[in-house]
Amino acid sequence: MDLKTFIKDVPDYPKAGIVFKDITPLLADKAAFNFAINQFAEKFSGQNVDAVVGIDARGFLLAAPVAYKLGAGLAIARKSGKLPRQCLRQDYILEYASNSLEMHADAILPGQKILIIDDVLATGGTMEATGKLVQKMGGDIVGIGFLMELKFLQGREKLKNYNIYSLLSYSK
Amino acid sequence: MDLKTFIKDVPDYPKAGIVFKDITPLLADKAAFNFAINQFAEKFSGQNVDAVVGIDARGFLLAAPVAYKLGAGLAIARKSGKLPRQCLRQDYILEYASNSLEMHADAILPGQKILIIDDVLATGGTMEATGKLVQKMGGDIVGIGFLMELKFLQGREKLKNYNIYSLLSYSK
């Protein structure tokens, strides 16, 4: 199945000159959605994943069903101030600003095998920050997965130590 | 399985006097997470659901795996300004303020059988607003589901016309 046919280009979003790749038509198509989740699950089914980490908020849409399919638990990394209990926090740099992600300090147990899922690999900053949080808790990151990778932004450079799997790849 | 044992009370969050019910320990436990998703799926498996709507952001964590399990598509209702294409918008009243939700104008096709999932039924305003958006697009809402219902807030009163299913119920 060619999942790219379900991704809709949105010109000049969120600002002029940027072409945003909208994944909602893929999610909305039952066959495409099912296929995408199964692809992740097949790729990582041999890794004995204990928990899948989803990144706020679009990452949740993929991480949660992958966790379900793998029979794993689900943990979440959220933007600051969204989680109710004691958190670990990791700042990261965006193009023109900084941001931060938090996870509950007990979200991952030492030695757990962890898969982290997000929708898009762009510059890699968000995934890098999430990886640091998981490692602070002693998680063993067995893989990271993206629905799509924007190769021209070279985010993979930040994530060299990880087993990366992207369902779709865009070279421009 | 008694799912309530996986819900953690957080006193005085987000403000003094409120006891927040944290669902993240339930998500993190592979057996509890799997059981919860299966409960939703079994409840609605006879309804020929075409698409499950998840509400931003914790609702995504449940709606996405339920959609996957049912073999349905996944649509999303988001806080204002988060979706890239033409949207329908619905304002709703919170305790001391108003808020709004948006869905892409093509997220639901007329006649589609729709299940809406969120984490918590509190006053019911968020679900009511989402229901209105789905109905504007001609969706046929066959059910609405919550992981937990806070009965003392009487949100059910706003949702009388719906087939409501809550996995957990709290009377105080």
Contacts between the chains, C-beta under 8 A, distances in Angstrom:
chain1	res1	chain2	res2	distance
A	8	B	85	7.2
A	10	B	84	4.3
A	10	B	85	5.9
A	13	B	84	4.6
A	14	B	84	7.5
A	20	B	84	4.9
A	22	B	84	5.1
A	22	B	85	6.3
A	24	B	75	7.5
A	24	B	76	6.6
A	24	B	83	7.4
A	24	B	85	7.9
A	24	B	104	5.9
A	24	B	107	6.9
A	27	B	73	6.7
A	27	B	74	4.3
A	27	B	75	7.2
A	27	B	76	7.2
A	28	B	51	6.5
A	28	B	73	4.5
A	28	B	74	6.6
A	28	B	75	5.7
A	28	B	107	6.6
A	29	B	73	5.8
A	30	B	50	7.5
A	30	B	51	7.6
A	30	B	67	7.9
A	30	B	71	5.9
A	30	B	72	5.5
A	30	B	73	4.4
A	33	B	67	6.8
A	33	B	68	6.9
A	33	B	73	5.9
A	33	B	74	5.7
A	34	B	68	6.5
A	34	B	71	6.3
A	37	B	68	5.4
A	50	B	30	7.4
A	51	B	28	6.5
A	51	B	30	7.7
A	54	B	61	7.2
A	56	B	57	6.2
A	57	B	56	6.2
A	57	B	57	4.1
A	57	B	60	6.4
A	57	B	78	7.9
A	57	B	82	7.8
A	60	B	57	6.3
A	60	B	60	4.0
A	60	B	61	5.3
A	60	B	64	6.8
A	61	B	54	7.2
A	61	B	60	5.3
A	61	B	64	4.8
A	61	B	74	6.5
A	61	B	76	7.1
A	62	B	64	7.3
A	64	B	60	6.8
A	64	B	61	4.8
A	64	B	62	7.3
A	64	B	64	4.4
A	64	B	65	4.9
A	65	B	64	4.9
A	65	B	65	4.4
A	65	B	67	7.4
A	65	B	68	3.8
A	65	B	69	8.0
A	67	B	30	7.9
A	67	B	33	6.8
A	67	B	65	7.4
A	68	B	33	6.9
A	68	B	34	6.5
A	68	B	37	5.4
A	68	B	65	3.8
A	68	B	68	6.5
A	68	B	69	6.9
A	69	B	65	8.0
A	69	B	68	6.9
A	71	B	30	5.9
A	71	B	34	6.3
A	72	B	30	5.5
A	73	B	27	6.7
A	73	B	28	4.5
A	73	B	29	5.8
A	73	B	30	4.5
A	73	B	33	5.9
A	74	B	27	4.3
A	74	B	28	6.6
A	74	B	33	5.6
A	74	B	61	6.5
A	75	B	24	7.4
A	75	B	27	7.2
A	75	B	28	5.7
A	76	B	24	6.6
A	76	B	27	7.2
A	76	B	61	7.1
A	78	B	57	7.9
A	82	B	57	7.8
A	83	B	24	7.4
A	84	B	10	4.4
A	84	B	13	4.6
A	84	B	14	7.5
A	84	B	20	4.9
A	84	B	22	5.2
A	85	B	8	7.2
A	85	B	10	5.9
A	85	B	22	6.3
A	85	B	24	7.9
A	104	B	24	5.9
A	107	B	24	7.0
A	107	B	28	6.6
